[in-house]
Amino acid sequence: MDKQEYLKTIRESLEKFWKPGQKLAVTGPITATGDEGICCMLCNWPLTGEDPQVKGLKNVYILTNTTTGESITIGSVCRKKYEKVLEVLSKPKLKAKSIKIQREPYPFYDDIPDEELEERTLTDEEYVYYFLDDDWADIRDE
């Protein structure tokens, strides 16, 4: 099992066992011989192992959902890694909605009556009169 499959398996197992807001506690280790066939209920080892040397876990931890009271057995590797997956699952999932902004069309000069357009338009002499001393104007005679 590669790393992506491993993390996916842990995530799926945690989604069934834990919901956001619930608390988890780990107890152990409980030492076993490996012949009992105790399986990690997060990653399903040794069932998912390529060539396990024993039939079950030797270092067994108990992961307890303190809210529901349910418990599962986990191995030492999953004990270290389940918290990282739990952090990802704990983050709120944001659903975005697209909002269509409706704006009024900009009035084009064709839509403005001629009298009003003449009132809004400055001649070159009027522009120079009003804005020649403006630092932002760049039409000064050089």
Secondary structure, 3 states (H helix, E strand, C coil): CCHHHHHHHHHHHHHHHCCCCCCEEEEEEEECCCCCCCCCCCCCCCCCCCCCCCCCCCEEEEEEECCCCCEEEECHHHHHHHHHHHHHHHCCCCCCCCCCCCCCCCCCHHHCCHHHHHHHCCCHHHHHHHHCCCCCCCCCCC
